[in-house]
Amino acid sequence: MVLVNTDHITGKNLAMLGLVKGSIIQSKNIGKDIMQGLRSVVGGELKGYTEMMNEAREEATRRMIQEANLMGADAIVNVRFSTSAILQGAAEVIAYGTAVKFI
């Protein structure tokens, strides 16, 4: 599956199939949360949270690709990510784009 954040793929003619998306709501691990809270006092990267958000983006992308595969897509163009806080300690990550077929 080809993923791009542009509306075209050089050298390919595209037929749009429709919007595809994948999402996940990820919550913090209480053990990691305590350690990250201590880290936020002294400053620096909160590596546990960075790892959590990277994993959430990867899963949202997998789910988006799965939806595109069900539509028979060859690629997804205009891929975007969005993150929002759902409640304290949980965030939603959405990956979305336009599924296309090569013609």
Order of alpha helices (4+ residues) and beta strands (2+ residues): beta-beta-alpha-alpha-beta-beta
